[in-house]
Every structure is written in C-alpha cells, then in structure tokens.
Amino acid sequence: MTNDGQTARRQTLEEVSDLHAKKTHKIAPLEGCTPALERQQILAKLLPSTGLLLDVGCWDGSFQQFLHGVSYVGIDINRQPLEKARLRKLDVIVASCDFLPFRSELFDACSMIEVIEHLYSPEKTVREIYRILKPSGAFVLATPNFVNFVDRLNVLLGKNVAPIDHQHIRFFTWKTLNQFLRKQGFELEVRKTWFLPFPTRRMTSKYQSWRSLMKRAARVFPNFDECLLGKWRKVNGKNS
C-alpha cells in the first residue's frame, strides 16, 4: 500500500464515530484485561504475512508486535488502552464489535483474542466479522476453555466457576465453539493448544519448567487445555 493510501485509510479511521462504543467504554473494565502474550504469539503464527488485518477487541494493540508484514487495524470500546496503541502510531479506533464500521470484504484476516466470552451477542459480532472478511479470509480466535482441568475440578467440588461479578458471560468447549463458528460460516483450519493448568493455575504460572511440561501435556490432552485457540476460514455462501 502506498503512503497516500495509508494516509487516506488513517484519516478514514479517525473519522469513525460509534455512539454505542462511546457510551459503553465508560463502564468497560480495566482490571484483569492485560493480554497474555503467549496466546498472541501462537495465533500470530497462523496469520498471513501480507494483506490487511482487523484486530477486534485489540486493547492496547499489543498483538501487532508479533505480526510481520500484515497491515494492522484495531478496534476496542475502551479509550484508555487505545491511547497506548496510538502512542505507538497504530491504526486503532473506538468502535463496537456489534457494528464494525468498515465496508464488506475489506480485510484479509481478523483476530479476536479473549473477547467472545464477554459478548452479549456473539452471533452478531461473528456475522460482522464474516461480512468484512474477503472470500476465504482467515479468522483466528482465542477464548477460555470452560472445561479446562481446573474448572472441571472446581465443578466436582461444588465451587462456582463463574461468580456473579465474573466478566465472562459466554462459555465454550471446543465442540460448542467449533459448532458455533461453523453455523456462522467458518470452517476450521487449524487447532492449537496452550497449556494444561495442572494441578493449579498458580503453580503452572510460577514454575516455568512445569509450565513447559504442561504445554506438552496440553497437546496430549487438548480438551483439558486452559484456552481454546484456532484458525478458521470464511466459507463463501455459508452465511446469509
């Protein structure tokens, strides 16, 4: 893309006004939203090295540091982390993922990392992602695994895995996530794993050698993984 083209796109992005996002960002949580860089690194390797990428729920744009060649655009409803992204000269805007302010079939790829579990209407968001992706466009996604090892154990012990103040309102297993995305017009291309939180998340985070072992364990027992990660392709004619 020429410099004139990049300037024009940036001006267009800066002119976007999303009233829903302007209202919602005022109550968007700031705590507990720091992105996990390992997840970003895993998903970045699944994306093309050219074209235009939309990062839905981009937070501070940290995902961009792992991308090579692809042009980056990010949206989020929270202005505070977006200011950090703008300091790094990233193309980011305040926008709601329910109504992506872009023309159809504009993007070559889309990412949505730890976002779908927060959405009231994930169907609407994924339909919008389908709309703005080019034919056979790539869609990478990460979301917590509702049946990971720790939460399975907590359920058996009668503990509440989603307390009333929990920010997550949607819960997926690998089967339900894949079924949901297939219904919205996406076909699975690659499934990835992260780590198995055994015997506790704290231990897995504290000891790096144990964490490395649990990464290997997740490849053997993917349904116990901490997170669901994968790459899907837009299937033409599957979504009205």
C-alpha positions as CSV (number, residue, x, y, z in Angstrom):
1,M,0.0,0.0,0.0
2,T,1.3,3.5,-0.9
3,N,1.9,6.2,1.6
4,D,-1.0,8.1,0.1
5,G,-3.2,5.1,0.6
6,Q,-2.1,4.6,4.2
7,T,-2.7,8.3,5.0
8,A,-6.2,8.1,3.4
9,R,-7.1,5.0,5.4
10,R,-5.8,6.5,8.7
11,Q,-8.0,9.6,8.1
12,T,-11.0,7.4,7.4
13,L,-10.4,5.5,10.6
14,E,-10.1,8.7,12.6
15,E,-13.4,10.0,11.3
16,V,-15.3,6.9,12.5
17,S,-17.9,7.7,15.2
18,D,-19.6,4.9,17.0
19,L,-22.1,6.1,19.6
20,H,-22.6,2.7,21.2
21,A,-18.8,2.4,21.8
22,K,-18.6,6.0,23.2
23,K,-21.3,5.1,25.7
24,T,-20.0,1.6,26.6
25,H,-16.3,2.5,27.0
26,K,-17.2,4.4,30.2
27,I,-18.1,1.2,32.0
28,A,-15.7,-1.1,30.3
29,P,-13.4,-2.9,32.9
30,L,-9.8,-2.1,33.1
31,E,-8.6,-4.7,35.6
32,G,-7.7,-8.2,34.6
33,C,-7.6,-7.3,30.9
34,T,-3.9,-7.5,30.3
35,P,-3.4,-9.7,27.2
36,A,-1.5,-12.9,27.6
37,L,1.5,-12.6,25.2
38,E,1.9,-16.4,24.7
39,R,-1.6,-16.7,23.2
40,Q,-0.9,-13.8,20.9
41,Q,2.4,-15.4,19.7
42,I,0.6,-18.7,19.0
43,L,-2.1,-17.0,16.9
44,A,0.3,-14.7,15.1
45,K,2.0,-17.6,13.5
46,L,-1.3,-18.7,12.0
47,L,-1.9,-15.4,10.1
48,P,-0.7,-14.4,6.6
49,S,2.3,-12.1,6.2
50,T,0.6,-9.8,3.8
51,G,-2.8,-8.1,3.5
52,L,-4.9,-6.2,6.0
53,L,-5.8,-7.5,9.5
54,L,-8.6,-6.3,11.8
55,D,-8.0,-7.0,15.5
56,V,-11.4,-7.0,17.2
57,G,-11.1,-6.0,20.9
58,C,-7.5,-5.0,20.4
59,W,-7.0,-3.4,23.8
60,D,-3.6,-1.7,23.6
61,G,-2.6,-3.2,20.2
62,S,0.0,-5.5,21.7
63,F,-0.9,-8.2,19.2
64,Q,0.7,-6.1,16.5
65,Q,4.2,-6.6,17.8
66,F,4.1,-10.3,16.8
67,L,2.8,-9.7,13.3
68,H,5.1,-9.5,10.3
69,G,4.1,-7.8,7.0
70,V,0.4,-7.7,7.5
71,S,-1.2,-4.2,7.9
72,Y,-2.8,-3.8,11.3
73,V,-6.1,-2.1,12.2
74,G,-7.6,-2.4,15.8
75,I,-10.9,-1.6,17.4
76,D,-11.9,-1.5,21.0
77,I,-14.6,0.1,23.1
78,N,-12.2,1.3,25.8
79,R,-10.4,4.5,25.0
80,Q,-7.7,4.2,27.7
81,P,-5.8,1.3,26.3
82,L,-6.3,2.7,22.8
83,E,-4.3,5.7,23.8
84,K,-1.3,3.5,24.4
85,A,-1.7,2.0,21.0
86,R,-1.9,5.4,19.4
87,L,1.4,6.4,21.1
88,R,2.9,3.6,19.0
89,K,1.3,5.0,15.8
90,L,-1.1,2.1,15.4
91,D,-4.3,2.4,13.4
92,V,-6.9,1.9,16.2
93,I,-10.4,3.4,16.7
94,V,-13.1,3.3,19.3
95,A,-15.8,1.1,17.8
96,S,-18.3,-1.6,18.9
97,C,-17.7,-5.1,17.6
98,D,-21.5,-5.4,17.1
99,F,-21.3,-3.0,14.1
100,L,-17.9,-3.0,12.5
101,P,-17.6,0.4,10.7
102,F,-16.0,-1.0,7.6
103,R,-17.2,-1.9,4.1
104,S,-17.8,-5.6,3.3
105,E,-14.9,-7.8,2.2
106,L,-12.2,-5.3,3.1
107,F,-10.0,-7.4,5.3
108,D,-7.8,-10.4,4.5
109,A,-7.8,-11.6,8.2
110,C,-9.3,-11.0,11.5
111,S,-8.3,-11.7,15.1
112,M,-10.4,-11.8,18.3
113,I,-8.4,-12.7,21.4
114,E,-10.2,-13.2,24.7
115,V,-13.2,-11.2,23.5
116,I,-16.1,-13.5,22.6
117,E,-16.6,-14.6,26.2
118,H,-17.5,-11.0,27.1
119,L,-20.2,-10.5,24.4
120,Y,-23.9,-10.3,24.8
121,S,-24.5,-11.1,21.1
122,P,-21.5,-13.1,19.8
123,E,-23.6,-14.1,16.8
124,K,-23.9,-10.5,15.7
125,T,-20.2,-9.9,16.1
126,V,-19.1,-13.0,14.2
127,R,-21.6,-12.2,11.4
128,E,-20.0,-8.8,11.2
129,I,-16.5,-10.4,11.0
130,Y,-17.8,-12.7,8.2
131,R,-19.1,-9.7,6.4
132,I,-15.8,-7.6,6.5
133,L,-13.6,-10.6,5.5
134,K,-12.6,-11.3,2.0
135,P,-13.6,-14.6,0.5
136,S,-11.6,-17.4,2.2
137,G,-10.4,-14.8,4.7
138,A,-8.6,-16.1,7.9
139,F,-10.2,-15.7,11.4
140,V,-8.1,-16.5,14.5
141,L,-9.7,-16.7,17.9
142,A,-8.8,-17.4,21.5
143,T,-11.2,-17.9,24.4
144,P,-11.1,-19.7,27.8
145,N,-11.9,-23.4,27.8
146,F,-14.9,-23.8,30.0
147,V,-13.9,-27.4,30.7
148,N,-10.3,-27.0,31.4
149,F,-8.7,-29.1,34.1
150,V,-9.1,-26.6,37.0
151,D,-12.7,-25.7,36.2
152,R,-13.7,-29.4,35.8
153,L,-12.2,-30.0,39.3
154,N,-14.0,-26.9,40.8
155,V,-17.3,-28.1,39.4
156,L,-16.8,-31.6,41.0
157,L,-16.0,-29.8,44.3
158,G,-19.2,-27.8,44.1
159,K,-17.4,-24.5,43.5
160,N,-18.8,-21.6,41.4
161,V,-16.6,-21.3,38.3
162,A,-18.4,-18.1,37.2
163,P,-19.3,-15.9,40.2
164,I,-21.7,-13.0,39.9
165,D,-19.0,-10.4,39.4
166,H,-17.3,-12.5,36.7
167,Q,-16.7,-10.6,33.5
168,H,-17.2,-13.7,31.3
169,I,-20.8,-14.3,30.2
170,R,-20.3,-16.8,27.4
171,F,-18.7,-20.2,28.0
172,F,-17.4,-22.6,25.3
173,T,-15.9,-26.0,25.0
174,W,-14.0,-26.9,21.8
175,K,-17.1,-28.7,20.4
176,T,-19.5,-25.9,21.1
177,L,-17.1,-23.2,19.8
178,N,-16.5,-25.0,16.5
179,Q,-20.2,-25.7,16.1
180,F,-21.0,-22.1,16.7
181,L,-18.4,-20.8,14.2
182,R,-19.4,-23.4,11.6
183,K,-23.0,-22.2,11.9
184,Q,-21.8,-18.6,11.2
185,G,-20.0,-19.6,8.1
186,F,-16.5,-20.5,9.2
187,E,-14.6,-23.8,8.6
188,L,-11.9,-25.0,11.0
189,E,-8.4,-25.0,9.5
190,V,-6.0,-25.4,12.5
191,R,-6.5,-26.1,16.2
192,K,-3.7,-25.0,18.6
193,T,-3.1,-25.7,22.3
194,W,-1.7,-23.5,25.1
195,F,-1.1,-25.3,28.5
196,L,-2.8,-27.6,30.9
197,P,-3.4,-25.8,34.3
198,F,-2.4,-28.8,36.4
199,P,-2.6,-29.1,39.4
200,T,-3.3,-25.3,39.8
201,R,-3.0,-22.2,37.6
202,R,-0.7,-20.6,40.2
203,M,1.8,-23.5,40.1
204,T,1.7,-23.6,36.3
205,S,2.4,-19.8,36.2
206,K,5.1,-19.8,38.9
207,Y,7.4,-22.6,37.7
208,Q,8.5,-22.2,34.1
209,S,9.9,-25.7,33.8
210,W,6.5,-27.1,35.0
211,R,4.7,-24.8,32.6
212,S,6.8,-26.2,29.7
213,L,5.8,-29.7,30.7
214,M,2.1,-28.6,30.9
215,K,2.4,-27.2,27.4
216,R,3.4,-30.6,26.1
217,A,0.6,-32.2,28.2
218,A,-2.0,-29.9,26.5
219,R,-1.0,-31.4,23.2
220,V,-1.8,-34.8,24.5
221,F,-5.0,-33.8,26.4
222,P,-6.3,-30.8,24.4
223,N,-9.8,-30.8,26.0
224,F,-8.2,-30.1,29.4
225,D,-6.3,-27.0,27.9
226,E,-6.6,-23.6,29.6
227,C,-7.7,-22.0,26.4
228,L,-9.3,-22.7,23.0
229,L,-7.2,-21.4,20.1
230,G,-7.6,-21.9,16.4
231,K,-7.8,-20.6,12.9
232,W,-10.9,-20.7,10.8
233,R,-11.6,-19.8,7.1
234,K,-14.6,-17.9,5.7
235,V,-16.7,-20.3,3.6
236,N,-18.4,-18.5,0.8
237,G,-22.1,-18.8,0.5
238,K,-22.5,-20.3,4.1
239,N,-23.7,-17.1,5.7
240,S,-26.6,-15.0,4.5
